[in-house]
Amino acid sequence: MKKSRSQFHSKKEGPTFKASELCHGARHMNKLNHELKNLCKRNHDREFVTQNNRHNGLQLIASQLQAVGFHTRVMSVHDLKGRHVNRLVSLWKQQALSDATMKNRLAMLRWWAEKIGNPGAVKTSEEYGISRYHLVTNESKAETLAGKDLSTISPWVALSLRLQEAFGLRREESMKFRVSWALKGQSPDSISAISLKPSWTKGSANGCVFWPGVTSHYRNHRSSSPEYASDDCIEQIMKNII
């Protein structure tokens, strides 16, 4: 059975929308919903999960504009004005949404405004009375594998976790990691940096992870499951990072 594209992407945290919100106006898609859908299809900014969240968020916003009295059945995607944004922010505040949620939705509106050449339609979050993010704690939330028994989980997942700990990779980066590409011809005995492919990273950005003295620091550690390597030299590099 052929899997859909979405099944190959790991679940990530992002904006969530209630089914009742997304279903509003779904039976008879109006002009604005339809044009926003096409706008998202034509612009593949950022990673797949972000694109999907943006699409869902803009569909919700279009439905909310209709709910507060705007004629979205005839409204074009190019008709976005400051009055639309002001009314949406008022609605969100009435719904007692968190500042973080409102900031996420304003970011989607800002993306929409930039795509139609009218960035001035959306002001800064502070101008709408939405406070800045506050750092709750300065304590590190990083976890370590020390003392953890990885023998009870899939060897592939265990390797992924080790890559995350050793190189500070995100989950998706560690799952897509390919040693032959990351080393770019370097010998595992003299690694100075690893390269990250844009398709592995958040925002499809080129990445490079440097660390001094890695070989001497990790050489004494051995991989516990090299037989599950994804390519021929994974065993050698895992000797350096486990």
N, C-alpha and C positions, 0 to 999 in steps of 0.2 A: 504494500500500500504506500503510495507516494505521499511524503510528508509536505505540509505547507511550509512556506518560508519562515513563518513565525515560530514554528516548532524547533528551529535550530538556534534560536536566540535565548540566552539565559534570562531569567526574570530579573528585572532591575527595579529599584525604587524609583518612583516618579509620581506625577500628579494622578490621582484617581478620581473617577467621576461616577456618581450613582447612576444605576440603570435608568431610573425614572427621569434623570436630567438628560441623559443622552437620547432617550426615546421621544422626548418632547419634540413634536414637529417632524418626526422621522417618517411617518406614513406618507406625507405629502411634502417632499423636499422643496423648499421655496428657492427663489433665485439666489439669495445670499448664501444659503447653505451649499447650493450647487457650485457657485463660483468659488467659495472658499475651499471646497473639496478639490476643484481643479487647480487652484493656486498652490495647494500643498503638493499635488501630484507633479506640478511643473518644477518645484523647488525642493531638491533633496538635501537641504542643509542638515548637517550633523548626522548622528548615527540613527539607525532604524528605530530604536525604541523612542528616541526624542521626536522623530518625525511622527510616529504613531500617537504619542501623547499630545503633540501640537495639533494634529488633525482632530482628535477627539475634543480637545479644549476649545478650538475654534468653532466646531459644530455646536458645542454647548453655548458658547458666547452668542452665536447667531440666533439660537433658539431663545436665549434670555433677552436679546434685543427685541425679538418679536413679542415676548411676554410682557415687556414694559411699555409696549405701545408703538414701536417703530414698524414701518411697513416693509418688512424684510422680503415679502413676496415679490416686491418690485425693486428693492434696494440692491444696488450693484456693489461689488467688492471695492470699487473705487470711490464709494460714497462715504467712507469712514471719516467722521469728524470728531472734534473734541467733545461735542455734546453727547455723542454715543458713549464715549469712554466715561464721562462724568456720571451718566445715568447708570452704567454698569457698576462703577465703584460704589455708588450709593446703594445699589441693590445688594452687593456683596457685604457691605457693612451692616445692612439690615438683616442679612442672613447670619451675621456674627462669624464670618469666615476669618481664619487666622491671617495675620500679616503675611506669613510665608505663602499661603495659598493665593492671596491677592497679588503678591509680587510675581508668582508664576504665571498667573493669568494676564497680568499687565505685560509681561515679557512676550507672551503670545500675541497680544494686541500690537506691541511695538514691532514685532516681526512682520505682522500683517501691514502695518503702516509703512514700514520701510520698503516692502515689496511693491507697494502702489505709488511710491515716490512722495509720500506725505508723512515723514517721520515726526513732524511737529504736532500731529494729532494726538500723540500720547506723551504726556509730561513725565517727569521723574516720579518715583513712588512717594518721595517726601512731599511733593507738591499736592498729592492726593491725601496727605495726612496718614500715610502708611509708614510706620517706623522702620528704622534700619534693623538688620539682623543683629542680635546680640550673642556674643560668644558665652555660652553657659559655663564652660569650664575650660581651663587650660591643661587639664590632665589628658594624657594620651589614652586613646581607646584601642590602641593596637593590641592584638593578641599574639601570643607566641605558641609554637608547637611543642615547646619543652614539656615533657611529662605526659604528652598526649599519645594515646595508643591509636596509630593510624592503620593497624592491621585489620580493623573491623570494617573499614570502608573500602570502596573501590580503589584499586591501585592507581587508576587514572586520576581520581579525585585527590588522592594523597600526593601525587606528583604536582598537581595543580596548586595545592596548598603550600607545598615546599617552595615552589617558584614564587608564590606571593610573599612568603616570609623572607626569602633570600634576596629578592630583587625589588620588593615593594610594589609588585604588580597588582593591578586591579584584577577582579575575578575573571572578567572576560578576556583580558590580556593573557592571563596565565592559561586559560583554556585553549586559546588559539596559538599559543607559543610554539614556534618551530625553531629548533636550535640552529639548523643549517642556515636559516635566513638571519637569525639574530646575531650569530657570530661573524657573519660576512667574511669568512675565510680565516678568522683568527684561530690559533691553536688553543684548545681548552687549557693548555698548560701556561698560557701567557695572555689571558683575557684582560683587557683594560676597560672594555665597555660592551654592552649589548645594544642592538638596535631593535626598535619596535616598529612593526609595519603599521601604516596608517589604518588599515582595516581592523587592526587589533585594538586600537586605542579609542578613548572617549573623544568624540568630536573629529575622528579620523585625522588626528594630528600626528606628524612625524615625531618619534620619540627616541631618545638615546639615554641609557642608564649607565652612569660612570661610577666606578668605585675603586679606590686605590688599594693596592696590595691584596686583591681578592684571592689570587692564587695561593699565596702563602698562608692566608687566613683560613681558607676552607679546605686546603689540600688534605688535611688529616681526617676529614669527615667522608664517610662512604654512603653511597646510595643503598637503600634497603630493598629497592625493587627495580633495578635497571632492566629486567626482562620485559617490562611493560613500556619500553621506550617507543616514542612516536617516530623517531628516526635513528640512524646509525650512531650518532655521536651523543645521544642523550645520556648514555651511561657515563661518558667521560665528564660531561659538564655537571652531572648530578654528584659526582665525586667531590666537586668543588663547592657545591652549595648546600649539601645536606649535613 
